[in-house]
Amino acid sequence: MSVAINRRTRHKLGASAGKHAVLILVSVVLGFPLLWMALTSLKTNHQALAVPPVWIPHPFVWSNYPDFISAVTFPRFVLNTLMYAATTIVGVCISSSLVAYGFSRIRWRGRDFLFKVMVSTLLIPFFATLIPLFVMYKRFDMVGWYLPLIVPTFLGSSIFSTFLLRQFFMTLPQSVSDAARVDGANEFTIFTRVILPMSKPALATVILFQFVYCWNDYLGPLIYIDNQVWYPVSLGLTLILGTYTTNWPWVMAAACAATLPIVVLFFFAQRTFIAGIAIQGTGDKG
Amino acid sequence: MRKGPNRPRIQRRTRNGLLFVSPWLIGFLAFFAYPFFATIYYSFTNFNGVQSPKWVGFANYTALFHDPLFGTSLFNTLFYTVFELPLSTAAALGLALLLNQNVRGRGIYRTIFYIPSIVPLVASCLIFVWIFNPATGIVNDLLNDVHIQGPGWFFSIAWSKPSLILLGLWGVGQPMVIYLAGLQSIPAQLYEVAALDGAGAWHRFRHITIPMLSPVILFNVILQLVACFSYFTQAQVIEGGDIGGPGTSTWFYVQYLYEQAFQFLKLGYSSAMAFFLFVISAIVMVLLFRSSSRWVYYASEG
């Protein structure tokens, strides 16, 4: 009897060790590029290019960071990106929550049809509508700065946010709206006084994802921003790659500096991240 | 009788509903519907953005089909899609299955698997250019240690597209998380019953996991397809010194469109490309949705 149990636990232990071996191997492969980025960013250029490779920087060249930062006005890129993120976050929070409310908390004819139209625009390639948009913005003299990327967010362009908020609003009980209605509140009051205060976690998710989106956005600024003074971090990185191709520690320090805020944010808001992504796939398809 | 008093209420609701969604509705008309139809119109004109468009009929489309670089960029994009789509689906699903095991430290593994996908895209491009550098990169160094002559990766005509596919596979964290959520919502008793019936691991995977996940698979495949058709940033950043290079091996469809539009101001020509892209992706989407009734299983339908 005791032998049988022993064998079973030993078998279990073996299986668990096997599982861990696979998981660790995959972790090493997936984590390696980031590790190598961080290591390279702290080497001298000579060490970075050494054959056979030097694994641990010797000495740790922390000055790579201030050096590349002052070489390419990196703080300016960060500032531009923060401005881009802050303004679009305001736009998304206002417009997406309004639209999501109309698509979830009020029953009206045509609602589900329009919702389907909205979601299906996600399937249309961005480039299918880009050219007339550019011509239009050019005519309004809006090209060269972030306005073409900011204005649409005030008009419900972030369909992901609208979708996410709608999913959340639908989980709130109808009774809270009914109670307010009995007290004579109109829809807008219910929206601002009842539903929005209950939706802080969903809004936090929307803000988080909008920030990450702006921080990573390359294509939008590439199309509309032509002056380096207004470059966001993403375009700044390509500038560094183009200018300092032979100085890999600097290029990796820049990549690291662009990655670090997002990774830190992830560690602080891991649950929000994971839940925000999972809701897309498992939410109902309208 | 009951209809009478209800009517004003229904009208009020419709008015309220439309008011709430009006920001999106205005945005949809201005930033989607108008440019969509304008693209079709431009595609039949000669237009440089300054002078007014001149009608040229189908000239842009005939020119497209005689443009070798158009064909190349279309081929490269389809090549990327055909390999990236199944490989990334398998990778994301595989990683999700690994994470769905009952092992200690699952949260840590999940974090490590997920983090590459939140690295800013341009930063991941820089990292890959560096580690896959043919002469000084660590990957070829390591291959050298096991006596394999590493290829030229992003600098080789044969390897540039596979290298981009590798970069794509590194960032499958997003679909992985969606698959993981899907896996965790499959009721455990389904597996228990199947195990009692003597179904092996493969059978359970094939006849429980896949059908139960199929709506999520469809969702991810759609997102992935849209991304593949608009594949731009990675190729543009990585081959920045020689766009489309080496040779023409990394000219992707929308990169060529972008160049024609914003470098050469051939807005009519690029609009024809844009509309053609819409037609192709619409056809693929329709085919995908048609086929989905055969392989996607919705639990609520029984």
Interface residues (C-beta under 8 A of the other chain):
Chain A: S16 K19 H20 V22 L23 V26 S27 L30 G31 F32 P33 L34 W36 M37 T40 A48 L49 V51 P52 P53 I94 S95 L98 V99 Y101 G102 F103 I106 R107 W108 R109 G110 R111 L114 V117 M118 T121 L122 L123 I124 P125 F126 F127 A128 T129 L130 I131 P132 L133 F134 V135 M136 K138 P152 F154 L155 G156 S157 T162 E187 F191 V212 W215 N216 Y218 L219 L222 I223 V233 S234 L237 T238 L241 G242 T245 W248 V251 M252 A254 A255 C256 A258 T259 I262 V263 F266 Q270 F273 I274 I277 A278 Q280 G281 T282 K285
Chain B: I10 R13 T14 N16 G17 L18 L19 F20 V21 P23 W24 L25 I26 G27 F28 A30 F31 F32 Y34 P35 F36 A38 T39 Y42 G49 L95 L98 Q101 V103 R104 G105 Y109 R110 T111 I112 F113 Y114 I115 P116 I118 V119 P120 L121 V122 A123 S124 L126 I127 F128 V129 W130 I131 T136 I138 D141 D145 W170 Q174 V177 I178 Y179 L180 A181 G182 S185 P215 V216 F219 N220 I222 V226 F229 S230 F232 T233 Q236 V237 G240 G241 V254 L257 Y258 A261 F262 L267 S270 S271 A274 F275 L277 F278 S281 M285
